[in-house]
Amino acid sequence: MFKVGFGYDVHKLAKGESLILGGIEIEHTKGTVAHSDGDVLIHAIIDAMLGADAQKDIGYWFPDNNQNLKGIDSKILLKKANEILKNRGFKIGNIDSTIAAQQPKLKPYIDQMRQKLADVLELEIENISVKATTTEKLGFEGREEGISAYAVVLIHK
């Protein structure tokens, strides 16, 4: 049995915050404003994973009003989401994802992100795609007000 899920996440950018994407801290003048560490890439992947098996969404399993999750490392949430799927007999086949951000340039970090995600999910790196794009200075990403990420995940039994 094969199932596919789609995920999307967005966070506001602000000075004085850290920028974490794919479990990697990125040097930048702005970072994400969030209840957790604000890793939009991991959050989009979690939503895609959970959505593939109709297991609601990240907010259901990890609500932003839960003070125990304040500032939590999103890699912990990713591992827990993977356990939810494993407990239901599913394994991730592959992940395809895209980060939309005008700045910073993310190309130097892509392989590190892929490896970090592979390590957390216990997958081969060739089964994880991370891409980055600008929005040609259009929209909130283009104005550097926020950052977004999209993900598609294939799961199978």
N, C-alpha and C positions, 0 to 999 in steps of 0.2 A: 504494500500500500504506500503510495506517494501522496504527499500533501505539500502545498506551497502557501507561504504567508508573506504579507507585506507589512512593513513598518515605517513609520515616519516620526521624527522628533525635531523640536526646535527649542532653542534657548536664547535669551537675550544676552548680549555681550556688554560688559562694563569694565572700566578700569579698576585695578586692584583685585580682580578675581583671577583664579588660575584657569588655564585652558587645557582640558584633558580630552583627548580624542583617541578612541580605540585603546584605552588604557595607558596611553603615553602622554606625559606632560609636554606641552608644546610652548616654546618661548614666544610670547606675544605681549603687546601692550594692553590687551583686553582678555578677559576670560568669561566663562559662562556664569550667569546668575541662576542658581538652582537650589533645591532642597538637598539633593545628593551632590556628587562631584560634578554634575552637569555634562556628563559624557554623552553628547547627542548621538554619536555613532553606536555606542553600545545600547543605548535606549531604543534606537530604531531597530537594531538587531533583535533585542528582547521582544519587542512588539511583534516583529515578523515571526519569531519562533513560537510565541504563544498563540498568535493568530492562525498559524498553520494548523494547529490542532484545536481551534476554537476554544482556547483556554483564557478568554477575555484579554486583558491588556496589562501593561506594566503598572498602571495606576491601581488596578484591582489587587494585584499581588504585592505591590510595594508602594502603598499610598504616600503622597507627599505631606500628609498630616500626621504620619507616624514619626514621632520624635526619635525613636530608636534608629531610624534610617537617616537622620540629619547628617549630612556630610559624608555618607557612606560611599565607599569605593564601588563604582558601578561594575567592576569585575566580579565582585561578590554577588551582585544581583544577577549577572550573566551566568555565573556558575549555578545559582539556585534555579534560574529559568531552565537551564539545561537539565538539571535534576528532575524538574517537573516533567519534561518530555521523556527522559529516560524511564521514569517511574510509570509512564503510560506506554512504554515499549517502543518509543521512537528514538531515532538517531538522526543527527543532521547530515544531510548529503552535501550541500554546499551553501555558501552565502555570497550574495552579490550586493554591494553597498556603494553609496555615493554620498560624499560630504559636500555641501554647498557653502562656500565661504569666499569672500573677496580677498581677505587677508587672514592669516599669513599664508604663504605658499606652503602647501602640505606635501609636495612630492618627496622631499627628503625624509619624511616620516612614514610613508606608506608601508614599506616593508617591515618596519618595526611594529606598526599597528597590526599588520597581518599576522606576524609571529606571535604577538601578545594574545590576540584573539584565538589563534590556533592552540596556544598553550593552555589557556583557560578552558576552552571547549574540547580539548583533547582530539583535535583534528589535524590533518595534514595541511600545511600552509597552502598547497595548491587548490584546496577546496574553499579558500577564502579570498574574495576579491574586494579590495577597497580602492575606490576611485575618488578623486577630488575635482571639483569644478568651481569656477567663479560664476557669477550671474551677470557678467559684463556690466557691473556697477548698477544693475537694476534691482529694485526691491530692497527689503530689509537686509538681506545678505550683502547686496551690492553697496549699500550705505554703511556697512559694517555695524549695524545695530543688533544683528543676531546671526546665528549659524544654524543650519539645518542638516539633517541626514535622512537618507532613504535606504531601505534594505529589503531584499527578497531572500527568503530562506526556504530551501527544500528539505523536508523531513521524510523519513521512511521507516517502515517496520521491517 
